[in-house]
C-alpha cells in the first residue's frame, strides 16, 4: 500500500471512529476522534477489507 492509500485510510478511519463514537455516545456531537481513535477506525476498515478479500479468493 502506497503513501496515498495510507493517507486515505487514515482519513477514512478518522471519519469512521468519529461517527461510530458519536453513535455509541463516546463523543459529543461536534467532537472529533483523536489520534488513537483514528488508528482504531483504520484497523476496523482494514479488518473489513480483509474479510471481503478472503471470500473472493
PyMOL Python script that loads the backbone (N, CA, C, O; Angstrom):
from pymol import cmd

cmd.read_pdbstr("""\
ATOM      1  N   UNK A   1       0.862  -1.164   0.000  1.00  0.00           N
ATOM      2  CA  UNK A   1       0.000   0.000   0.000  1.00  0.00           C
ATOM      3  C   UNK A   1       0.908   1.226   0.000  1.00  0.00           C
ATOM      4  O   UNK A   1       1.829   1.326   0.811  1.00  0.00           O
ATOM      5  N   UNK A   2       0.647   2.139  -0.897  1.00  0.00           N
ATOM      6  CA  UNK A   2       1.457   3.338  -1.017  1.00  0.00           C
ATOM      7  C   UNK A   2       1.072   4.407  -0.004  1.00  0.00           C
ATOM      8  O   UNK A   2       0.162   4.222   0.805  1.00  0.00           O
ATOM      9  N   UNK A   3       1.773   5.511  -0.064  1.00  0.00           N
ATOM     10  CA  UNK A   3       1.534   6.570   0.923  1.00  0.00           C
ATOM     11  C   UNK A   3       0.198   7.273   0.681  1.00  0.00           C
ATOM     12  O   UNK A   3      -0.408   7.775   1.627  1.00  0.00           O
ATOM     13  N   UNK A   4      -0.273   7.318  -0.569  1.00  0.00           N
ATOM     14  CA  UNK A   4      -1.569   7.952  -0.834  1.00  0.00           C
ATOM     15  C   UNK A   4      -2.691   7.108  -0.237  1.00  0.00           C
ATOM     16  O   UNK A   4      -3.593   7.641   0.409  1.00  0.00           O
ATOM     17  N   UNK A   5      -2.640   5.798  -0.450  1.00  0.00           N
ATOM     18  CA  UNK A   5      -3.671   4.916   0.110  1.00  0.00           C
ATOM     19  C   UNK A   5      -3.616   4.896   1.634  1.00  0.00           C
ATOM     20  O   UNK A   5      -4.653   4.805   2.291  1.00  0.00           O
ATOM     21  N   UNK A   6      -2.421   4.978   2.196  1.00  0.00           N
ATOM     22  CA  UNK A   6      -2.282   5.024   3.646  1.00  0.00           C
ATOM     23  C   UNK A   6      -2.896   6.298   4.212  1.00  0.00           C
ATOM     24  O   UNK A   6      -3.545   6.269   5.258  1.00  0.00           O
ATOM     25  N   UNK A   7      -2.690   7.410   3.521  1.00  0.00           N
ATOM     26  CA  UNK A   7      -3.287   8.671   3.948  1.00  0.00           C
ATOM     27  C   UNK A   7      -4.808   8.606   3.878  1.00  0.00           C
ATOM     28  O   UNK A   7      -5.498   9.040   4.800  1.00  0.00           O
ATOM     29  N   UNK A   8      -5.323   8.063   2.783  1.00  0.00           N
ATOM     30  CA  UNK A   8      -6.777   7.929   2.636  1.00  0.00           C
ATOM     31  C   UNK A   8      -7.366   6.976   3.672  1.00  0.00           C
ATOM     32  O   UNK A   8      -8.476   7.194   4.156  1.00  0.00           O
ATOM     33  N   UNK A   9      -6.630   5.927   4.011  1.00  0.00           N
ATOM     34  CA  UNK A   9      -7.076   5.002   5.047  1.00  0.00           C
ATOM     35  C   UNK A   9      -7.144   5.697   6.402  1.00  0.00           C
ATOM     36  O   UNK A   9      -8.079   5.465   7.169  1.00  0.00           O
ATOM     37  N   UNK A  10      -6.176   6.538   6.703  1.00  0.00           N
ATOM     38  CA  UNK A  10      -6.195   7.282   7.969  1.00  0.00           C
ATOM     39  C   UNK A  10      -7.344   8.264   8.043  1.00  0.00           C
ATOM     40  O   UNK A  10      -7.969   8.410   9.094  1.00  0.00           O
ATOM     41  N   UNK A  11      -7.631   8.935   6.946  1.00  0.00           N
ATOM     42  CA  UNK A  11      -8.753   9.877   6.915  1.00  0.00           C
ATOM     43  C   UNK A  11     -10.074   9.132   7.074  1.00  0.00           C
ATOM     44  O   UNK A  11     -10.943   9.553   7.838  1.00  0.00           O
ATOM     45  N   UNK A  12     -10.222   8.025   6.351  1.00  0.00           N
ATOM     46  CA  UNK A  12     -11.445   7.233   6.462  1.00  0.00           C
ATOM     47  C   UNK A  12     -11.600   6.656   7.867  1.00  0.00           C
ATOM     48  O   UNK A  12     -12.712   6.589   8.391  1.00  0.00           O
ATOM     49  N   UNK A  13     -10.494   6.238   8.477  1.00  0.00           N
ATOM     50  CA  UNK A  13     -10.542   5.734   9.847  1.00  0.00           C
ATOM     51  C   UNK A  13     -10.957   6.799  10.838  1.00  0.00           C
ATOM     52  O   UNK A  13     -11.662   6.512  11.805  1.00  0.00           O
ATOM     53  N   UNK A  14     -10.526   8.023  10.605  1.00  0.00           N
ATOM     54  CA  UNK A  14     -10.920   9.121  11.478  1.00  0.00           C
ATOM     55  C   UNK A  14     -12.413   9.403  11.367  1.00  0.00           C
ATOM     56  O   UNK A  14     -13.095   9.604  12.372  1.00  0.00           O
ATOM     57  N   UNK A  15     -12.913   9.416  10.127  1.00  0.00           N
ATOM     58  CA  UNK A  15     -14.356   9.623   9.942  1.00  0.00           C
ATOM     59  C   UNK A  15     -15.162   8.490  10.571  1.00  0.00           C
ATOM     60  O   UNK A  15     -16.167   8.733  11.238  1.00  0.00           O
ATOM     61  N   UNK A  16     -14.719   7.255  10.358  1.00  0.00           N
ATOM     62  CA  UNK A  16     -15.435   6.114  10.922  1.00  0.00           C
ATOM     63  C   UNK A  16     -15.471   6.172  12.445  1.00  0.00           C
ATOM     64  O   UNK A  16     -16.523   5.973  13.053  1.00  0.00           O
ATOM     65  N   UNK A  17     -14.335   6.442  13.053  1.00  0.00           N
ATOM     66  CA  UNK A  17     -14.303   6.462  14.517  1.00  0.00           C
ATOM     67  C   UNK A  17     -15.081   7.644  15.084  1.00  0.00           C
ATOM     68  O   UNK A  17     -15.667   7.539  16.161  1.00  0.00           O
ATOM     69  N   UNK A  18     -15.091   8.767  14.371  1.00  0.00           N
ATOM     70  CA  UNK A  18     -15.876   9.916  14.839  1.00  0.00           C
ATOM     71  C   UNK A  18     -17.363   9.591  14.837  1.00  0.00           C
ATOM     72  O   UNK A  18     -18.047   9.807  15.837  1.00  0.00           O
ATOM     73  N   UNK A  19     -17.867   9.071  13.718  1.00  0.00           N
ATOM     74  CA  UNK A  19     -19.293   8.788  13.626  1.00  0.00           C
ATOM     75  C   UNK A  19     -19.702   7.596  14.482  1.00  0.00           C
ATOM     76  O   UNK A  19     -20.792   7.592  15.054  1.00  0.00           O
ATOM     77  N   UNK A  20     -18.844   6.587  14.574  1.00  0.00           N
ATOM     78  CA  UNK A  20     -19.139   5.451  15.438  1.00  0.00           C
ATOM     79  C   UNK A  20     -19.108   5.870  16.910  1.00  0.00           C
ATOM     80  O   UNK A  20     -19.940   5.428  17.702  1.00  0.00           O
ATOM     81  N   UNK A  21     -18.160   6.710  17.266  1.00  0.00           N
ATOM     82  CA  UNK A  21     -18.089   7.201  18.644  1.00  0.00           C
ATOM     83  C   UNK A  21     -19.272   8.072  19.015  1.00  0.00           C
ATOM     84  O   UNK A  21     -19.742   8.020  20.151  1.00  0.00           O
ATOM     85  N   UNK A  22     -19.764   8.871  18.078  1.00  0.00           N
ATOM     86  CA  UNK A  22     -20.958   9.673  18.346  1.00  0.00           C
ATOM     87  C   UNK A  22     -22.198   8.791  18.441  1.00  0.00           C
ATOM     88  O   UNK A  22     -23.095   9.062  19.240  1.00  0.00           O
ATOM     89  N   UNK A  23     -22.253   7.736  17.627  1.00  0.00           N
ATOM     90  CA  UNK A  23     -23.376   6.809  17.679  1.00  0.00           C
ATOM     91  C   UNK A  23     -23.410   6.059  19.009  1.00  0.00           C
ATOM     92  O   UNK A  23     -24.482   5.825  19.566  1.00  0.00           O
ATOM     93  N   UNK A  24     -22.232   5.684  19.515  1.00  0.00           N
ATOM     94  CA  UNK A  24     -22.137   4.952  20.775  1.00  0.00           C
ATOM     95  C   UNK A  24     -22.090   5.865  21.995  1.00  0.00           C
ATOM     96  O   UNK A  24     -21.907   5.397  23.119  1.00  0.00           O
ATOM     97  N   UNK A  25     -22.253   7.161  21.774  1.00  0.00           N
ATOM     98  CA  UNK A  25     -22.267   8.175  22.839  1.00  0.00           C
ATOM     99  C   UNK A  25     -20.924   8.290  23.562  1.00  0.00           C
ATOM    100  O   UNK A  25     -20.872   8.665  24.734  1.00  0.00           O
ATOM    101  N   UNK A  26     -19.826   7.959  22.847  1.00  0.00           N
ATOM    102  CA  UNK A  26     -18.491   8.153  23.403  1.00  0.00           C
ATOM    103  C   UNK A  26     -18.069   9.606  23.211  1.00  0.00           C
ATOM    104  O   UNK A  26     -17.454  10.209  24.090  1.00  0.00           O
ATOM    105  N   UNK A  27     -18.414  10.160  22.040  1.00  0.00           N
ATOM    106  CA  UNK A  27     -18.106  11.548  21.719  1.00  0.00           C
ATOM    107  C   UNK A  27     -19.398  12.351  21.672  1.00  0.00           C
ATOM    108  O   UNK A  27     -20.448  11.838  21.285  1.00  0.00           O
ATOM    109  N   UNK A  28     -19.311  13.600  22.065  1.00  0.00           N
ATOM    110  CA  UNK A  28     -20.433  14.518  21.951  1.00  0.00           C
ATOM    111  C   UNK A  28     -20.607  14.942  20.498  1.00  0.00           C
ATOM    112  O   UNK A  28     -19.646  14.878  19.731  1.00  0.00           O
ATOM    113  N   UNK A  29     -21.797  15.373  20.096  1.00  0.00           N
ATOM    114  CA  UNK A  29     -21.968  15.879  18.720  1.00  0.00           C
ATOM    115  C   UNK A  29     -21.027  17.059  18.459  1.00  0.00           C
ATOM    116  O   UNK A  29     -20.943  17.988  19.262  1.00  0.00           O
ATOM    117  N   UNK A  30     -20.335  17.006  17.346  1.00  0.00           N
ATOM    118  CA  UNK A  30     -19.371  18.037  17.003  1.00  0.00           C
ATOM    119  C   UNK A  30     -17.963  17.743  17.470  1.00  0.00           C
ATOM    120  O   UNK A  30     -17.022  18.406  17.034  1.00  0.00           O
ATOM    121  N   UNK A  31     -17.795  16.766  18.346  1.00  0.00           N
ATOM    122  CA  UNK A  31     -16.469  16.393  18.833  1.00  0.00           C
ATOM    123  C   UNK A  31     -15.874  15.344  17.887  1.00  0.00           C
ATOM    124  O   UNK A  31     -16.570  14.423  17.460  1.00  0.00           O
ATOM    125  N   UNK A  32     -14.599  15.486  17.567  1.00  0.00           N
ATOM    126  CA  UNK A  32     -13.964  14.544  16.652  1.00  0.00           C
ATOM    127  C   UNK A  32     -13.114  13.536  17.419  1.00  0.00           C
ATOM    128  O   UNK A  32     -12.765  13.740  18.582  1.00  0.00           O
ATOM    129  N   UNK A  33     -12.796  12.449  16.735  1.00  0.00           N
ATOM    130  CA  UNK A  33     -11.956  11.416  17.331  1.00  0.00           C
ATOM    131  C   UNK A  33     -10.510  11.887  17.350  1.00  0.00           C
ATOM    132  O   UNK A  33     -10.095  12.688  16.513  1.00  0.00           O
ATOM    133  N   UNK A  34      -9.769  11.396  18.287  1.00  0.00           N
ATOM    134  CA  UNK A  34      -8.357  11.741  18.385  1.00  0.00           C
ATOM    135  C   UNK A  34      -7.496  10.801  17.560  1.00  0.00           C
ATOM    136  O   UNK A  34      -7.995  10.044  16.727  1.00  0.00           O
ATOM    137  N   UNK A  35      -6.213  10.861  17.801  1.00  0.00           N
ATOM    138  CA  UNK A  35      -5.244  10.064  17.048  1.00  0.00           C
ATOM    139  C   UNK A  35      -5.471   8.566  17.251  1.00  0.00           C
ATOM    140  O   UNK A  35      -5.476   7.800  16.287  1.00  0.00           O
ATOM    141  N   UNK A  36      -5.658   8.154  18.496  1.00  0.00           N
ATOM    142  CA  UNK A  36      -5.871   6.738  18.795  1.00  0.00           C
ATOM    143  C   UNK A  36      -7.182   6.259  18.187  1.00  0.00           C
ATOM    144  O   UNK A  36      -7.255   5.137  17.685  1.00  0.00           O
ATOM    145  N   UNK A  37      -8.216   7.090  18.226  1.00  0.00           N
ATOM    146  CA  UNK A  37      -9.489   6.737  17.614  1.00  0.00           C
ATOM    147  C   UNK A  37      -9.377   6.551  16.117  1.00  0.00           C
ATOM    148  O   UNK A  37     -10.000   5.652  15.552  1.00  0.00           O
ATOM    149  N   UNK A  38      -8.586   7.396  15.465  1.00  0.00           N
ATOM    150  CA  UNK A  38      -8.375   7.266  14.024  1.00  0.00           C
ATOM    151  C   UNK A  38      -7.636   5.974  13.688  1.00  0.00           C
ATOM    152  O   UNK A  38      -7.930   5.338  12.676  1.00  0.00           O
ATOM    153  N   UNK A  39      -6.688   5.586  14.523  1.00  0.00           N
ATOM    154  CA  UNK A  39      -5.971   4.329  14.299  1.00  0.00           C
ATOM    155  C   UNK A  39      -6.914   3.143  14.462  1.00  0.00           C
ATOM    156  O   UNK A  39      -6.877   2.203  13.669  1.00  0.00           O
ATOM    157  N   UNK A  40      -7.753   3.186  15.483  1.00  0.00           N
ATOM    158  CA  UNK A  40      -8.717   2.103  15.689  1.00  0.00           C
ATOM    159  C   UNK A  40      -9.702   2.037  14.519  1.00  0.00           C
ATOM    160  O   UNK A  40     -10.044   0.946  14.062  1.00  0.00           O
ATOM    161  N   UNK A  41     -10.159   3.187  14.032  1.00  0.00           N
ATOM    162  CA  UNK A  41     -11.045   3.210  12.869  1.00  0.00           C
ATOM    163  C   UNK A  41     -10.386   2.643  11.631  1.00  0.00           C
ATOM    164  O   UNK A  41     -11.027   1.928  10.862  1.00  0.00           O
ATOM    165  N   UNK A  42      -9.113   2.951  11.424  1.00  0.00           N
ATOM    166  CA  UNK A  42      -8.384   2.414  10.280  1.00  0.00           C
ATOM    167  C   UNK A  42      -8.216   0.900  10.408  1.00  0.00           C
ATOM    168  O   UNK A  42      -8.304   0.185   9.410  1.00  0.00           O
ATOM    169  N   UNK A  43      -7.980   0.411  11.610  1.00  0.00           N
ATOM    170  CA  UNK A  43      -7.865  -1.032  11.815  1.00  0.00           C
ATOM    171  C   UNK A  43      -9.192  -1.734  11.540  1.00  0.00           C
ATOM    172  O   UNK A  43      -9.202  -2.836  10.992  1.00  0.00           O
ATOM    173  N   UNK A  44     -10.300  -1.117  11.910  1.00  0.00           N
ATOM    174  CA  UNK A  44     -11.618  -1.690  11.613  1.00  0.00           C
ATOM    175  C   UNK A  44     -11.821  -1.779  10.108  1.00  0.00           C
ATOM    176  O   UNK A  44     -12.311  -2.791   9.606  1.00  0.00           O
ATOM    177  N   UNK A  45     -11.446  -0.723   9.384  1.00  0.00           N
ATOM    178  CA  UNK A  45     -11.581  -0.730   7.924  1.00  0.00           C
ATOM    179  C   UNK A  45     -10.702  -1.812   7.309  1.00  0.00           C
ATOM    180  O   UNK A  45     -11.149  -2.527   6.412  1.00  0.00           O
ATOM    181  N   UNK A  46      -9.463  -1.947   7.773  1.00  0.00           N
ATOM    182  CA  UNK A  46      -8.577  -2.989   7.258  1.00  0.00           C
ATOM    183  C   UNK A  46      -9.130  -4.385   7.539  1.00  0.00           C
ATOM    184  O   UNK A  46      -8.987  -5.279   6.705  1.00  0.00           O
ATOM    185  N   UNK A  47      -9.749  -4.584   8.684  1.00  0.00           N
ATOM    186  CA  UNK A  47     -10.357  -5.871   9.023  1.00  0.00           C
ATOM    187  C   UNK A  47     -11.515  -6.186   8.081  1.00  0.00           C
ATOM    188  O   UNK A  47     -11.646  -7.316   7.612  1.00  0.00           O
ATOM    189  N   UNK A  48     -12.353  -5.188   7.802  1.00  0.00           N
ATOM    190  CA  UNK A  48     -13.482  -5.387   6.891  1.00  0.00           C
ATOM    191  C   UNK A  48     -12.978  -5.699   5.482  1.00  0.00           C
ATOM    192  O   UNK A  48     -13.526  -6.573   4.811  1.00  0.00           O
ATOM    193  N   UNK A  49     -11.947  -4.997   5.031  1.00  0.00           N
ATOM    194  CA  UNK A  49     -11.379  -5.256   3.705  1.00  0.00           C
ATOM    195  C   UNK A  49     -10.816  -6.670   3.633  1.00  0.00           C
ATOM    196  O   UNK A  49     -10.981  -7.347   2.618  1.00  0.00           O
ATOM    197  N   UNK A  50     -10.160  -7.121   4.687  1.00  0.00           N
ATOM    198  CA  UNK A  50      -9.592  -8.473   4.674  1.00  0.00           C
ATOM    199  C   UNK A  50     -10.677  -9.539   4.632  1.00  0.00           C
ATOM    200  O   UNK A  50     -10.466 -10.603   4.051  1.00  0.00           O
ATOM    201  N   UNK A  51     -11.832  -9.281   5.233  1.00  0.00           N
ATOM    202  CA  UNK A  51     -12.930 -10.237   5.159  1.00  0.00           C
ATOM    203  C   UNK A  51     -13.430 -10.383   3.733  1.00  0.00           C
ATOM    204  O   UNK A  51     -13.709 -11.498   3.293  1.00  0.00           O
ATOM    205  N   UNK A  52     -13.552  -9.278   2.999  1.00  0.00           N
ATOM    206  CA  UNK A  52     -14.017  -9.339   1.621  1.00  0.00           C
ATOM    207  C   UNK A  52     -12.979  -9.961   0.700  1.00  0.00           C
ATOM    208  O   UNK A  52     -13.346 -10.658  -0.246  1.00  0.00           O
ATOM    209  N   UNK A  53     -11.719  -9.735   0.943  1.00  0.00           N
ATOM    210  CA  UNK A  53     -10.675 -10.306   0.092  1.00  0.00           C
ATOM    211  C   UNK A  53     -10.553 -11.799   0.267  1.00  0.00           C
ATOM    212  O   UNK A  53     -10.235 -12.513  -0.684  1.00  0.00           O
ATOM    213  N   UNK A  54     -10.803 -12.286   1.475  1.00  0.00           N
ATOM    214  CA  UNK A  54     -10.744 -13.728   1.717  1.00  0.00           C
ATOM    215  C   UNK A  54     -11.846 -14.461   0.966  1.00  0.00           C
ATOM    216  O   UNK A  54     -11.622 -15.554   0.445  1.00  0.00           O
ATOM    217  N   UNK A  55     -13.034 -13.869   0.907  1.00  0.00           N
ATOM    218  CA  UNK A  55     -14.173 -14.524   0.258  1.00  0.00           C
ATOM    219  C   UNK A  55     -14.026 -14.555  -1.258  1.00  0.00           C
ATOM    220  O   UNK A  55     -14.535 -15.469  -1.907  1.00  0.00           O
ATOM    221  N   UNK A  56     -13.344 -13.581  -1.825  1.00  0.00           N
ATOM    222  CA  UNK A  56     -13.234 -13.525  -3.277  1.00  0.00           C
ATOM    223  C   UNK A  56     -12.109 -14.394  -3.816  1.00  0.00           C
ATOM    224  O   UNK A  56     -12.096 -14.683  -5.013  1.00  0.00           O
ATOM    225  N   UNK A  57     -11.194 -14.810  -3.016  1.00  0.00           N
ATOM    226  CA  UNK A  57     -10.056 -15.628  -3.489  1.00  0.00           C
ATOM    227  C   UNK A  57     -10.322 -17.079  -3.353  1.00  0.00           C
ATOM    228  O   UNK A  57      -9.472 -17.898  -3.704  1.00  0.00           O
TER     229      UNK A  57
END
""", "prot")
cmd.dss("prot")
cmd.show_as("cartoon", "prot")
cmd.util.cbc("prot")
cmd.orient("prot")
